[in-house]
């Protein structure tokens, strides 16, 4: 794992960005909760770059001791600063152990690992690194990505859980990838000397690369503690999550999250996706569990077909029952708004069209390297230049075909 961040109460967007009246818990509580949750992953190594503003500098030794105490089987290296310049990222990339085959990049100090066990996560990690050295595991903001633009079902893990994918040319603050691909981001300086505190840099140029597959699991691994109000998501299943750790009276107090709404209406999290999911109450899953899972998965955009792909009913009767259950969720105002956003919002469709054109152009450009890398650069050229590029491309293909014959 490579973690880099700055502990501060200051926010670029302000608390209202997340539709929170105020930050109910401290950022120290959120960081401690993130660290506490990560110990379930059994990390082999962790390079931790942390900086603190004036209000939190007194807690440096507390955070470091907490990490050492909770990651006793992890090779730890601490750095008293945050990665924020290109040269620092280059050095950090070079320091990743050679034996590392996957990399968990953590630039969000408030993204907690929510499963009770790490078996599904480990299986997903192995899946991502087996596909391609340039692949990305999309493990943040699950409610947004599982219903994102261009998402399709890729296949299933050995456990039977489905995996989805789309394509991206950008990285994110919390990302699962390979050390090889991560190092390729820092081959040449694109920042012009400006700060870059994370790949999706809010202060200037960010990391970009040729389009690659990003794989999305069928269940949520990391949750943003401040919720998803910044994307207009109103379902309680995607609401802010309290930290599991709080620093109170000079002590760290841990209170684990309550999972599932079936047994406790005051639970913190929707239940995990049960294996061998059935649309009938039984000892492993109830209709209420399924409903919470489906709402969580549809809280960004309401997609009936995606729900069917996620739950994978095996015969006609469960299939029909699932359709009725999913449609019944439209009784909730926030689900109707999700459906409206998916079907009728102009900006959403406009972005879809742009995304489709970008993907199509990427495939054309990969076969015609004389074309600019991005379609936006192509559109800035004069028509005569575009015409010459097309003619040259066609002639090149013609001569290749002729030579083969």
TORBAVO-358915 format. One record per residue (C-alpha): residue in three letters; x, y, z. Coordinates in Angstrom, 3 decimals, decimal comma. Layout:
> resn_u_v_w
> ALA_X_Y_Z .
...
END
This chain:
> resn_u_v_w
> UNK_0,000_0,000_0,000 .
> UNK_1,077_3,534_-0,699 .
> UNK_-0,796_6,072_1,453 .
> UNK_-0,306_9,801_1,089 .
> UNK_-2,425_12,547_2,599 .
> UNK_-2,791_15,703_4,650 .
> UNK_-4,797_15,702_7,851 .
> UNK_-6,793_18,920_8,051 .
> UNK_-10,295_20,214_8,646 .
> UNK_-9,996_22,497_5,637 .
> UNK_-11,933_21,358_2,582 .
> UNK_-11,476_22,490_-0,998 .
> UNK_-15,225_22,319_-1,596 .
> UNK_-16,560_22,943_1,909 .
> UNK_-18,881_20,762_4,018 .
> UNK_-21,942_21,772_1,981 .
> UNK_-20,432_19,985_-1,029 .
> UNK_-21,378_16,656_0,576 .
> UNK_-24,754_17,998_1,718 .
> UNK_-23,550_17,843_5,310 .
> UNK_-24,588_20,631_7,656 .
> UNK_-21,270_20,185_9,466 .
> UNK_-18,533_17,624_9,991 .
> UNK_-19,969_15,701_12,914 .
> UNK_-16,760_13,759_13,486 .
> UNK_-13,178_14,921_13,373 .
> UNK_-10,836_14,142_10,509 .
> UNK_-8,624_12,394_13,044 .
> UNK_-11,499_9,987_13,774 .
> UNK_-11,880_9,373_10,043 .
> UNK_-8,161_8,690_9,542 .
> UNK_-8,039_6,315_12,525 .
> UNK_-11,100_4,495_11,193 .
> UNK_-9,538_4,166_7,735 .
> UNK_-6,344_2,746_9,238 .
> UNK_-8,268_0,420_11,534 .
> UNK_-10,300_-0,942_8,622 .
> UNK_-7,211_-1,511_6,465 .
> UNK_-5,674_-3,958_8,933 .
> UNK_-8,214_-6,560_7,748 .
> UNK_-6,506_-6,672_4,352 .
> UNK_-3,255_-8,143_5,772 .
> UNK_-0,966_-5,817_3,848 .
> UNK_2,552_-7,063_3,053 .
> UNK_4,036_-3,579_3,059 .
> UNK_2,909_0,019_3,513 .
> UNK_4,676_3,275_2,677 .
> UNK_2,899_6,019_4,603 .
> UNK_3,370_9,688_3,700 .
> UNK_1,392_11,856_6,117 .
> UNK_1,426_15,546_6,861 .
> UNK_-0,647_17,406_9,451 .
> UNK_-1,909_20,954_9,704 .
> UNK_-1,413_22,976_12,899 .
> UNK_-4,600_21,693_14,575 .
> UNK_-3,598_18,032_14,161 .
> UNK_0,198_18,110_14,495 .
> UNK_-0,073_17,124_18,181 .
> UNK_-1,520_13,732_17,130 .
> UNK_1,385_12,573_14,949 .
> UNK_2,794_10,195_17,538 .
> UNK_-0,689_8,814_18,321 .
> UNK_-1,352_7,983_14,660 .
> UNK_2,095_6,421_14,199 .
> UNK_1,726_4,267_17,325 .
> UNK_-1,760_3,210_16,204 .
> UNK_-0,354_2,089_12,836 .
> UNK_2,554_0,195_14,399 .
> UNK_0,261_-1,548_16,890 .
> UNK_-2,274_-2,608_14,249 .
> UNK_0,073_-3,573_11,399 .
> UNK_2,597_-5,765_13,184 .
> UNK_2,882_-8,180_10,243 .
> UNK_3,284_-5,400_7,680 .
> UNK_6,614_-3,946_6,562 .
> UNK_6,142_-0,248_7,408 .
> UNK_7,966_2,879_6,270 .
> UNK_6,964_6,327_7,531 .
> UNK_7,641_9,657_5,828 .
> UNK_6,903_12,995_7,576 .
> UNK_5,454_14,684_4,507 .
> UNK_2,758_14,349_1,884 .
> UNK_3,572_13,543_-1,738 .
> UNK_2,861_16,766_-3,608 .
> UNK_5,490_17,225_-6,321 .
> UNK_6,316_15,149_-9,366 .
> UNK_9,857_14,310_-8,204 .
> UNK_8,459_12,980_-4,910 .
> UNK_6,049_10,673_-6,747 .
> UNK_8,896_9,384_-8,913 .
> UNK_10,938_8,537_-5,821 .
> UNK_7,933_6,929_-4,102 .
> UNK_7,282_4,767_-7,183 .
> UNK_10,909_3,638_-7,331 .
> UNK_10,785_2,645_-3,638 .
> UNK_7,928_0,157_-4,079 .
> UNK_9,341_-3,290_-3,216 .
> UNK_10,259_-5,349_-6,268 .
> UNK_8,329_-8,359_-4,995 .
> UNK_5,059_-6,360_-4,868 .
> UNK_2,578_-7,556_-7,511 .
> UNK_-0,327_-5,242_-6,687 .
> UNK_-0,640_-1,739_-5,297 .
> UNK_-3,370_-0,186_-3,170 .
> UNK_-3,036_3,568_-3,659 .
> UNK_-4,695_5,497_-0,811 .
> UNK_-4,846_9,264_-1,225 .
> UNK_-8,217_9,462_0,532 .
> UNK_-7,896_9,381_4,312 .
> UNK_-11,664_8,893_4,704 .
> UNK_-12,251_5,815_2,533 .
> UNK_-12,749_2,859_4,849 .
> UNK_-12,582_-0,841_3,997 .
> UNK_-16,072_-2,052_4,921 .
> UNK_-16,216_-5,892_4,534 .
> UNK_-15,962_-7,966_7,692 .
> UNK_-13,574_-10,364_5,936 .
> UNK_-11,052_-9,836_3,166 .
> UNK_-11,561_-13,055_1,172 .
> UNK_-13,671_-11,422_-1,567 .
> UNK_-11,249_-8,518_-1,766 .
> UNK_-8,242_-10,813_-2,137 .
> UNK_-9,995_-12,683_-4,908 .
> UNK_-10,715_-9,395_-6,687 .
> UNK_-7,077_-8,275_-6,272 .
> UNK_-5,881_-11,522_-7,877 .
> UNK_-8,426_-11,089_-10,658 .
> UNK_-7,262_-7,556_-11,521 .
> UNK_-3,556_-8,349_-11,599 .
> UNK_-4,206_-11,458_-13,730 .
> UNK_-5,898_-9,490_-16,489 .
> UNK_-3,323_-6,963_-17,597 .
> UNK_-0,441_-5,047_-16,042 .
> UNK_-2,244_-1,858_-17,139 .
> UNK_-5,546_-2,697_-15,439 .
> UNK_-7,260_-0,790_-12,656 .
> UNK_-9,513_-2,101_-9,910 .
> UNK_-12,168_0,509_-9,279 .
> UNK_-12,702_0,197_-5,536 .
> UNK_-13,932_3,670_-4,599 .
> UNK_-17,377_5,303_-4,831 .
> UNK_-19,018_1,984_-5,689 .
> UNK_-22,526_3,469_-5,902 .
> UNK_-21,334_5,692_-8,751 .
> UNK_-19,098_3,286_-10,646 .
> UNK_-21,336_0,197_-10,701 .
> UNK_-23,921_2,187_-12,681 .
> UNK_-21,385_4,349_-14,514 .
> UNK_-21,102_5,217_-18,177 .
> UNK_-20,316_2,273_-20,435 .
> UNK_-20,258_-0,330_-17,650 .
> UNK_-20,688_-3,903_-18,904 .
> UNK_-20,475_-7,297_-17,285 .
> UNK_-17,043_-8,846_-17,862 .
> UNK_-17,474_-12,262_-16,283 .
> UNK_-17,364_-13,816_-12,828 .
> UNK_-14,814_-14,569_-10,154 .
> UNK_-14,179_-18,164_-9,122 .
> UNK_-16,598_-17,635_-6,235 .
> UNK_-19,309_-16,818_-8,783 .
> UNK_-19,526_-13,094_-8,011 .
> UNK_-19,872_-11,050_-11,205 .
> UNK_-17,282_-8,455_-12,256 .
> UNK_-18,028_-5,414_-14,421 .
> UNK_-15,835_-3,052_-16,393 .
> UNK_-15,623_0,087_-18,459 .
> UNK_-12,673_2,101_-19,719 .
> UNK_-10,805_5,088_-18,385 .
> UNK_-7,823_7,275_-19,206 .
> UNK_-7,477_8,698_-15,676 .
> UNK_-6,586_7,408_-12,218 .
> UNK_-8,275_8,141_-8,896 .
> UNK_-7,299_8,887_-5,325 .
> UNK_-8,134_5,384_-4,090 .
> UNK_-7,079_2,877_-6,720 .
> UNK_-6,083_-0,769_-7,017 .
> UNK_-3,490_-1,295_-9,728 .
> UNK_-0,080_-2,860_-10,421 .
> UNK_3,252_-1,284_-9,430 .
> UNK_4,325_-1,510_-13,078 .
> UNK_1,394_0,561_-14,294 .
> UNK_1,718_3,026_-11,404 .
> UNK_5,388_3,637_-12,251 .
> UNK_4,479_4,335_-15,889 .
> UNK_2,472_7,392_-14,761 .
> UNK_5,689_9,137_-13,713 .
> UNK_7,913_8,636_-16,755 .
> UNK_7,898_12,291_-17,803 .
> UNK_6,946_15,440_-15,922 .
> UNK_3,556_16,758_-17,062 .
> UNK_3,057_19,130_-14,134 .
> UNK_5,208_22,056_-15,190 .
> UNK_6,432_22,294_-11,611 .
> UNK_2,917_22,560_-10,174 .
> UNK_1,721_20,574_-7,176 .
> UNK_0,199_17,124_-7,677 .
> UNK_-1,140_15,799_-4,392 .
> UNK_-2,941_12,821_-5,956 .
> UNK_-3,445_11,387_-9,475 .
> UNK_-6,837_13,118_-9,868 .
> UNK_-5,171_16,367_-8,884 .
> UNK_-7,508_19,163_-7,666 .
> UNK_-4,730_21,764_-7,942 .
> UNK_-3,698_21,382_-11,570 .
> UNK_-2,703_18,750_-14,136 .
> UNK_-3,518_15,165_-13,213 .
> UNK_-2,361_11,745_-14,382 .
> UNK_-3,598_10,681_-17,826 .
> UNK_-2,772_7,624_-19,901 .
> UNK_-4,067_5,669_-22,891 .
> UNK_-7,476_4,078_-22,301 .
> UNK_-7,438_0,968_-20,116 .
> UNK_-10,001_-1,340_-18,549 .
> UNK_-11,126_-0,567_-15,029 .
> UNK_-12,818_-3,482_-13,279 .
> UNK_-15,671_-2,978_-10,825 .
> UNK_-16,617_-5,619_-8,248 .
> UNK_-20,203_-6,673_-7,521 .
> UNK_-19,915_-5,476_-3,949 .
> UNK_-18,656_-2,423_-2,134 .
> UNK_-15,128_-2,639_-0,699 .
> UNK_-14,347_0,966_0,255 .
> UNK_-16,879_3,543_1,427 .
> UNK_-16,515_7,302_1,596 .
> UNK_-17,256_8,227_5,210 .
> UNK_-18,906_11,511_4,153 .
> UNK_-21,355_9,667_1,907 .
> UNK_-22,352_10,441_-1,672 .
> UNK_-24,460_13,568_-1,321 .
> UNK_-22,062_15,408_-3,644 .
> UNK_-23,532_13,330_-6,497 .
> UNK_-27,112_13,980_-5,507 .
> UNK_-27,552_10,494_-4,005 .
> UNK_-30,264_10,553_-1,359 .
> UNK_-30,819_6,904_-0,428 .
> UNK_-30,054_6,132_3,233 .
> UNK_-28,064_3,098_2,101 .
> UNK_-25,449_5,493_0,647 .
> UNK_-25,570_8,052_3,460 .
> UNK_-22,575_9,226_5,513 .
> UNK_-21,025_6,532_7,682 .
> UNK_-19,869_7,218_11,224 .
> UNK_-16,207_6,468_11,949 .
> UNK_-15,613_3,196_13,763 .
> UNK_-12,848_4,824_15,830 .
> UNK_-12,999_8,001_17,912 .
> UNK_-10,292_9,745_19,885 .
> UNK_-11,978_10,514_23,225 .
> UNK_-10,359_11,526_26,511 .
> UNK_-6,871_10,640_25,271 .
> UNK_-7,997_7,171_24,179 .
> UNK_-8,991_5,568_20,875 .
> UNK_-12,444_4,045_21,268 .
> UNK_-13,504_1,442_18,691 .
> UNK_-17,148_0,628_17,954 .
> UNK_-17,551_-1,683_14,974 .
> UNK_-20,199_-1,022_12,334 .
> UNK_-23,551_-2,791_12,458 .
> UNK_-24,252_-4,425_9,113 .
> UNK_-27,609_-5,176_7,508 .
> UNK_-31,031_-3,674_8,093 .
> UNK_-32,918_-6,939_8,551 .
> UNK_-31,872_-7,477_12,161 .
> UNK_-31,306_-3,880_13,162 .
> UNK_-33,075_-0,913_11,608 .
> UNK_-30,343_1,350_13,024 .
> UNK_-27,502_-0,497_11,295 .
> UNK_-24,702_1,533_9,777 .
> UNK_-24,247_-0,404_6,532 .
> UNK_-26,337_-2,374_4,043 .
> UNK_-25,634_-6,081_4,297 .
> UNK_-22,905_-7,632_2,189 .
> UNK_-23,790_-9,446_-0,997 .
> UNK_-24,586_-13,002_0,192 .
> UNK_-23,249_-15,913_-1,810 .
> UNK_-25,810_-18,088_-3,636 .
> UNK_-28,252_-15,214_-3,440 .
> UNK_-31,901_-16,214_-3,360 .
> UNK_-34,998_-14,072_-3,608 .
> UNK_-36,617_-15,824_-0,661 .
> UNK_-36,088_-15,459_3,086 .
> UNK_-33,698_-18,018_4,535 .
> UNK_-30,993_-18,214_7,159 .
> UNK_-28,458_-16,495_4,887 .
> UNK_-30,477_-13,685_3,335 .
> UNK_-33,874_-12,086_3,543 .
> UNK_-35,804_-9,989_1,071 .
> UNK_-34,907_-6,958_3,200 .
> UNK_-31,188_-7,713_2,852 .
> UNK_-31,592_-7,994_-0,902 .
> UNK_-33,584_-4,773_-1,036 .
> UNK_-30,864_-2,871_0,848 .
> UNK_-28,186_-4,268_-1,469 .
> UNK_-30,160_-3,380_-4,604 .
> UNK_-30,914_0,155_-3,377 .
> UNK_-27,245_0,687_-2,559 .
> UNK_-26,266_-0,520_-6,040 .
> UNK_-28,883_1,657_-7,758 .
> UNK_-28,516_4,796_-5,693 .
> UNK_-26,725_6,685_-8,484 .
> UNK_-28,801_5,456_-11,460 .
> UNK_-31,735_3,062_-11,307 .
> UNK_-30,977_0,231_-13,749 .
> UNK_-33,204_-2,850_-13,762 .
> UNK_-30,888_-4,880_-16,006 .
> UNK_-27,865_-4,118_-13,806 .
> UNK_-29,781_-5,418_-10,765 .
> UNK_-30,468_-8,668_-12,611 .
> UNK_-26,778_-8,977_-13,530 .
> UNK_-25,730_-8,305_-9,937 .
> UNK_-28,094_-10,819_-8,349 .
> UNK_-27,963_-13,462_-11,110 .
> UNK_-31,260_-15,318_-10,555 .
> UNK_-30,907_-18,917_-11,745 .
> UNK_-34,454_-19,754_-12,837 .
> UNK_-37,641_-18,118_-14,113 .
> UNK_-39,521_-17,746_-10,823 .
> UNK_-36,710_-15,980_-8,892 .
> UNK_-36,061_-13,925_-12,043 .
> UNK_-39,677_-12,726_-12,171 .
> UNK_-39,756_-12,179_-8,413 .
> UNK_-36,593_-10,080_-8,591 .
> UNK_-38,074_-7,861_-11,316 .
> UNK_-41,146_-7,254_-9,136 .
> UNK_-38,952_-6,509_-6,116 .
> UNK_-36,748_-4,062_-8,034 .
> UNK_-39,729_-2,282_-9,585 .
> UNK_-41,340_-2,016_-6,154 .
> UNK_-38,389_0,133_-5,071 .
> UNK_-39,818_2,937_-7,187 .
> UNK_-42,173_3,644_-4,298 .
> UNK_-39,195_5,441_-2,735 .
> UNK_-38,719_9,034_-3,834 .
> UNK_-34,921_8,707_-4,050 .
> UNK_-35,247_5,683_-6,366 .
> UNK_-37,635_7,551_-8,650 .
> UNK_-35,100_10,370_-8,815 .
> UNK_-32,376_7,873_-9,742 .
> UNK_-34,534_6,518_-12,543 .
> UNK_-35,323_10,027_-13,753 .
> UNK_-31,630_10,921_-13,710 .
> UNK_-30,802_7,824_-15,769 .
> UNK_-33,550_8,272_-18,372 .
> UNK_-34,213_11,980_-18,721 .
> UNK_-31,305_14,124_-17,525 .
> UNK_-29,799_15,937_-20,500 .
> UNK_-26,290_16,315_-19,054 .
> UNK_-26,153_12,597_-18,321 .
> UNK_-26,951_11,676_-21,929 .
> UNK_-24,574_14,345_-23,212 .
> UNK_-21,759_12,807_-21,159 .
> UNK_-22,688_9,321_-22,416 .
> UNK_-22,365_10,439_-26,019 .
> UNK_-18,985_12,064_-25,316 .
> UNK_-17,767_8,925_-23,559 .
> UNK_-18,827_6,672_-26,456 .
> UNK_-17,086_8,934_-28,990 .
> UNK_-13,937_9,030_-26,848 .
> UNK_-13,808_5,226_-26,605 .
> UNK_-14,436_4,788_-30,340 .
> UNK_-11,744_7,316_-31,161 .
> UNK_-9,301_5,628_-28,763 .
> UNK_-9,636_2,375_-30,709 .
> UNK_-9,120_4,194_-34,026 .
> UNK_-6,095_6,088_-32,671 .
> UNK_-4,443_2,891_-31,395 .
> UNK_-4,367_1,658_-35,018 .
> UNK_-3,383_5,063_-36,430 .
> UNK_-0,639_6,448_-34,186 .
> UNK_-0,264_9,570_-36,349 .
> UNK_-3,652_10,731_-34,995 .
> UNK_-3,613_12,849_-31,788 .
> UNK_-4,105_10,778_-28,610 .
> UNK_-7,338_12,492_-27,612 .
> UNK_-10,320_13,341_-29,781 .
> UNK_-10,387_16,866_-28,316 .
> UNK_-6,938_17,453_-29,841 .
> UNK_-8,163_16,135_-33,192 .
> UNK_-11,089_18,559_-33,207 .
> UNK_-8,688_21,466_-32,716 .
> UNK_-6,952_20,692_-36,035 .
> UNK_-7,861_22,328_-39,329 .
> UNK_-10,109_20,290_-41,631 .
> UNK_-7,285_20,020_-44,185 .
> UNK_-4,997_18,452_-41,580 .
> UNK_-7,708_15,977_-40,498 .
> UNK_-8,355_15,117_-44,161 .
> UNK_-4,626_14,431_-44,766 .
> UNK_-4,440_12,226_-41,670 .
> UNK_-7,412_10,171_-42,868 .
> UNK_-6,032_9,843_-46,401 .
> UNK_-2,596_8,820_-45,110 .
> UNK_-4,214_6,255_-42,822 .
> UNK_-6,251_4,752_-45,668 .
> UNK_-3,235_4,649_-47,970 .
> UNK_-1,157_2,965_-45,284 .
> UNK_-3,797_0,276_-44,828 .
> UNK_-4,114_-0,163_-48,605 .
> UNK_-0,368_-0,751_-49,053 .
> UNK_-0,283_-3,160_-46,118 .
> UNK_-3,077_-5,211_-47,638 .
> UNK_-1,407_-5,075_-51,056 .
> UNK_1,963_-6,186_-49,672 .
> UNK_0,333_-9,149_-47,879 .
> UNK_-1,383_-10,245_-51,093 .
END
